[in-house]
Amino acid sequence: MELLHLNKVSMNYGRFRALNDISIEIRPGLFGLLGPNGAGKTTLMRILATLIPPKSGEINYGPLSWNNPNEVRRIIGYLPQKFSLYKHVKLREALNHIAVLKGIVDNREKEVDSVIEKVHLTAERDKKVGKLSGGMVRRLGIAQAILGNPKIIIVDEPTAGLDPEERVKFRRMLTHLGGRSMIIISTHIVEDVEVACDQVAVLHKGNLLAAGDIQSLKERARGKVFEIETLWEEFDKVSEQSFVVAAHRNGETYRMRILTDAVPPGAKPVEPTLEDGYLYLVRSGQ
Amino acid sequence: MRGKLNLLFDWRVMGVTAYFPLLVILALFGYISLRKDFSNVWNSLVPALEFTLPVFASWWSVFLFQDVLEEPGSETLFSYPITRRKLGVTRVAIFYAVYLILVLSLLLVLEWLSATSVFLPLAIQYGSESFFFAGLGFLAMVLTLDSGWALAVVLVYTSTQLLTGGQVLPLLNVFLLNKRVLPVSELLAPALINILAGAVLWGLAQYLFKTFRRFK
């Protein structure tokens, strides 16, 4: 399978620099784009979905260039952060219409049914879209994105607003789909990437801070993550001196997981997680 | 794969709002059919038709874009392999053509019932005005991204022009406000102006739609 190459992709909104010379190479499988709100993730997703052209830079998938958006649209599927189309029609009708818009001619109805099955919405196929739960609408969103078997699937904030159970289901579904296509997920939820993706990039304020596999991102925080048990009175002092990743109350004491360059007395080094690596990069990039 | 239009779905997705222009035309059909004497009707019928027929040409232009521009996530539609020309101006043109057929049918029935040669002059007058309004609805929707506001733009324009006899925006007034059927020779110039003004609205609306990036 081909690789997706982004070469010095930049985007401005007036004077605001939303993306700054982003260069990434994306392999088939699941790719996670991590970053806090305002990092430029949605802008990059919209550029990849051909909705907005970059100010400068090149994007290529094999011989196909993003300078030919009409050609690119034949090989991509896109699910934006918010999706709630065709509320007044039935789910199956909506997907059938989208299949027509996508130019699917052969075995259209069969393909629509197959996609409905893949996203586990068979029981809801005759329900109106407006009657579906938030999780089901997200799954419908994925269904429309995978119609026509696109080579690249772009999903912006896939689990935002979903309850924990739906989130787990959704991740599982994406992982399953990742075996056949290149799936690019943007999110600020580290767990989404940790569970589902094998490649990751971190965006912050329009800059690419890192790109690679999950392990390499974890390694960025090696030697910087510690656990410390402290009394309540010491909590504020530790928080001021280091960045608290997590804190758990244990009777009169707190067990804190901290990110710091200077080791506090009594702290034990621990194995870094993806969240540690991500937070370390974002804090370093500020 | 090249995306195709699905006009029946476009009709269905508009829901009950799709039927409003049909109801208006049907009501006018009923009004005309019930009249027995057409000798003194033109001074009220010509303005009445001018107040209703062109305005409703904008209705479908607005509601065709409710899911395309108004709903969150509608940006998805722009990622499909269908051109913005097809999604935009082509759909408006097809629905305008359907509306025009309805208007022409009404005028044919009017000519037949009244036994007066009114079809051609009224077709030129209302057809050109409807063309303008179809473009106005399209442009208002692309600018406001909200069917309620788009309808408000159309209604404000229509009501101010009609109430002031076209004095508020005389350069942009498409209404003739005539109380009799005018000869074709008197209609050609204003109809041409309406079509040119309409073409500007259609062109501008399609340009904005083609370059549209204010996704919700």
Contacts between the chains, C-beta under 8 A, distances in Angstrom:
chain1	res1	chain2	res2	distance
A	46	B	75	7.3
A	46	B	215	7.4
A	49	B	75	7.7
A	49	B	79	4.5
A	50	B	78	7.9
A	50	B	79	6.3
A	51	B	75	5.6
A	51	B	78	5.5
A	51	B	79	6.3
A	51	B	213	7.0
A	51	B	215	6.7
A	52	B	213	5.4
A	70	B	81	6.5
A	70	B	83	7.0
A	73	B	79	6.1
A	73	B	80	6.2
A	73	B	81	4.1
A	74	B	1	5.2
A	74	B	81	4.8
A	76	B	79	6.4
A	77	B	79	7.8
A	78	B	75	7.9
A	78	B	76	5.9
A	78	B	79	4.0
A	79	B	76	7.1
A	80	B	73	5.1
A	80	B	75	5.3
A	80	B	76	5.9
A	80	B	215	7.4
A	81	B	73	7.9
A	82	B	72	3.7
A	82	B	73	4.7
A	82	B	216	7.1
A	83	B	72	7.2
A	83	B	73	3.5
A	83	B	76	6.4
A	84	B	71	5.9
A	84	B	72	5.6
A	84	B	73	5.6
A	85	B	67	5.6
A	85	B	71	5.7
A	85	B	73	5.9
A	85	B	74	6.4
A	85	B	76	6.7
A	85	B	77	7.5
A	86	B	13	5.8
A	86	B	67	5.9
A	87	B	71	7.7
A	88	B	13	6.4
A	88	B	15	4.9
A	89	B	9	7.7
A	89	B	12	6.3
A	89	B	13	5.8
A	93	B	9	7.2
A	93	B	12	7.6
A	96	B	9	8.0
A	97	B	6	5.2
A	97	B	9	4.3
A	97	B	13	7.7
A	98	B	80	7.3
A	100	B	3	7.5
A	100	B	4	5.4
A	100	B	5	7.7
A	100	B	6	4.3
A	100	B	9	7.4
A	101	B	3	4.7
A	101	B	4	7.1
A	101	B	5	8.0
A	101	B	6	6.8
A	101	B	77	6.9
A	101	B	80	4.7
A	101	B	82	5.1
A	102	B	1	6.1
A	102	B	3	5.8
A	102	B	80	5.2
A	102	B	81	6.2
A	102	B	82	7.7
A	103	B	1	3.5
A	103	B	2	4.5
A	103	B	3	4.7
A	103	B	4	6.1
A	103	B	81	5.6
A	103	B	82	7.3
A	104	B	1	6.5
A	105	B	1	8.0
A	141	B	73	7.3
A	141	B	76	7.7
A	144	B	76	6.6
A	145	B	76	7.9
A	148	B	1	6.3
